[in-house]
Amino acid sequence: MTAKIALLNGVGSAGKSSIARALQTITATPFLHVEMDAFIDMLPEALQDHADGFSFETVLEDGKPSVVIRSGPVGARAMRGMRHAIAAMAGQGNNLIVDDVIFSDGIAEYRELLSAFDLHVVGVMAPLEVLEAREAARADRLPGLARWQYHRVHKGVDYDLEVDTSQLTPLECARRIQKKFGL
C-alpha cells in the first residue's frame, strides 16, 4: 500500500504542529508526525546560532524586528537529510504528517523525493499580525522570525489545500485536510 503524506508548510507559529497532532487523532490509519524542529534539535548546541549550522540576524523591517535565517553547510545537510529520511520512512509504508518551514526549492525536492507516494501539500496560513502575536506569546521563538519568513515561505508554492489558522481551530483544519485527501 502506498504511503500517504500530508506535508504542512507554513511560517513558524502558524499552527502546523497543533494541526498535525489533531490530524493524528482523526485519521483512519496511523500517521507519524515528523517535525522539522526535531531535526534542527539534532544539531550540536554550538551550531544553533553558527555560520555552519543556522545563523540568526535581527534586522529592522518597517521599524519592527525581522530575524534573517541563514543555513550553513551542516544545517543545509541536516535539512536535505530530513527530506531523504522522510522518503525512506514513507518507503517503508509509514503514513506521515510532515511539519516544516519550506521555501520553494525545498518543495521541489520534496515533490521529487516523494513522487512515488500519495503526497498532499498543505499551506498553513495566518495573517502576519496573528503570527507575531503567537510568536510573542511563546518562549521558544525569537521576535521577528515570523516577519522574515512571512513573504518567503509561501512564495511560488502551489498547494493542494490552504487552511487559515486565524479562522479555524487545529481540529477544524485537520478535518478539512482529512476530508479533502481521504485520510
FENBELFEN-V780293 format. One record per residue. N is the residue number from 1. RES is the residue in one small letter. SS is DSSP state (alpha for helix, beta for strand, coil for the rest). PSI is psi as a letter, one per 30 degrees, with the letter a starting at -180 (* if undefined). Layout:
# FENBELFEN-V780293
<<N & RES & SS & PSI> <N & RES & SS & PSI>>
This chain:
# FENBELFEN-V780293
<<1 & m & coil & k> <2 & t & coil & k> <3 & a & coil & k> <4 & k & beta & k> <5 & i & beta & k> <6 & a & beta & j> <7 & l & beta & j> <8 & l & beta & j> <9 & n & beta & k> <10 & g & coil & l> <11 & v & coil & k> <12 & g & coil & k> <13 & s & coil & g> <14 & a & coil & f> <15 & g & coil & g> <16 & k & alpha & e> <17 & s & alpha & e> <18 & s & alpha & e> <19 & i & alpha & e> <20 & a & alpha & e> <21 & r & alpha & e> <22 & a & alpha & e> <23 & l & alpha & e> <24 & q & alpha & f> <25 & t & alpha & f> <26 & i & alpha & f> <27 & t & coil & l> <28 & a & coil & f> <29 & t & coil & l> <30 & p & coil & k> <31 & f & coil & k> <32 & l & beta & k> <33 & h & beta & j> <34 & v & beta & j> <35 & e & beta & k> <36 & m & alpha & e> <37 & d & alpha & e> <38 & a & alpha & e> <39 & f & alpha & e> <40 & i & alpha & e> <41 & d & coil & f> <42 & m & coil & f> <43 & l & coil & k> <44 & p & coil & k> <45 & e & alpha & e> <46 & a & alpha & f> <47 & l & alpha & g> <48 & q & coil & f> <49 & d & coil & i> <50 & h & coil & k> <51 & a & coil & f> <52 & d & coil & f> <53 & g & coil & c> <54 & f & beta & k> <55 & s & beta & l> <56 & f & beta & k> <57 & e & beta & k> <58 & t & beta & k> <59 & v & beta & l> <60 & l & beta & k> <61 & e & beta & j> <62 & d & coil & h> <63 & g & coil & g> <64 & k & beta & l> <65 & p & beta & k> <66 & s & beta & k> <67 & v & beta & j> <68 & v & beta & k> <69 & i & beta & k> <70 & r & beta & k> <71 & s & beta & k> <72 & g & coil & a> <73 & p & alpha & e> <74 & v & alpha & e> <75 & g & alpha & e> <76 & a & alpha & e> <77 & r & alpha & e> <78 & a & alpha & e> <79 & m & alpha & e> <80 & r & alpha & e> <81 & g & alpha & e> <82 & m & alpha & e> <83 & r & alpha & e> <84 & h & alpha & e> <85 & a & alpha & e> <86 & i & alpha & e> <87 & a & alpha & e> <88 & a & alpha & e> <89 & m & alpha & e> <90 & a & alpha & e> <91 & g & alpha & f> <92 & q & coil & g> <93 & g & coil & g> <94 & n & coil & k> <95 & n & coil & k> <96 & l & beta & k> <97 & i & beta & j> <98 & v & beta & k> <99 & d & beta & j> <100 & d & beta & l> <101 & v & coil & j> <102 & i & coil & k> <103 & f & coil & l> <104 & s & alpha & e> <105 & d & alpha & e> <106 & g & alpha & e> <107 & i & alpha & e> <108 & a & alpha & e> <109 & e & alpha & e> <110 & y & alpha & e> <111 & r & alpha & e> <112 & e & alpha & e> <113 & l & alpha & e> <114 & l & coil & g> <115 & s & coil & f> <116 & a & coil & f> <117 & f & coil & l> <118 & d & beta & i> <119 & l & beta & k> <120 & h & beta & j> <121 & v & beta & k> <122 & v & beta & k> <123 & g & beta & k> <124 & v & beta & j> <125 & m & beta & l> <126 & a & coil & l> <127 & p & coil & l> <128 & l & alpha & e> <129 & e & alpha & e> <130 & v & alpha & e> <131 & l & alpha & e> <132 & e & alpha & e> <133 & a & alpha & e> <134 & r & alpha & e> <135 & e & alpha & e> <136 & a & alpha & f> <137 & a & alpha & f> <138 & r & coil & k> <139 & a & coil & f> <140 & d & coil & g> <141 & r & coil & k> <142 & l & coil & k> <143 & p & coil & k> <144 & g & coil & f> <145 & l & alpha & e> <146 & a & alpha & e> <147 & r & alpha & e> <148 & w & alpha & e> <149 & q & alpha & f> <150 & y & alpha & e> <151 & h & alpha & f> <152 & r & alpha & e> <153 & v & alpha & e> <154 & h & coil & f> <155 & k & coil & k> <156 & g & coil & g> <157 & v & coil & k> <158 & d & coil & k> <159 & y & coil & l> <160 & d & coil & f> <161 & l & beta & k> <162 & e & beta & k> <163 & v & beta & k> <164 & d & beta & j> <165 & t & coil & f> <166 & s & coil & f> <167 & q & coil & f> <168 & l & coil & k> <169 & t & coil & l> <170 & p & alpha & e> <171 & l & alpha & e> <172 & e & alpha & e> <173 & c & alpha & e> <174 & a & alpha & e> <175 & r & alpha & e> <176 & r & alpha & e> <177 & i & alpha & e> <178 & q & alpha & e> <179 & k & alpha & e> <180 & k & alpha & e> <181 & f & alpha & g> <182 & g & coil & h> <183 & l & coil & *>>
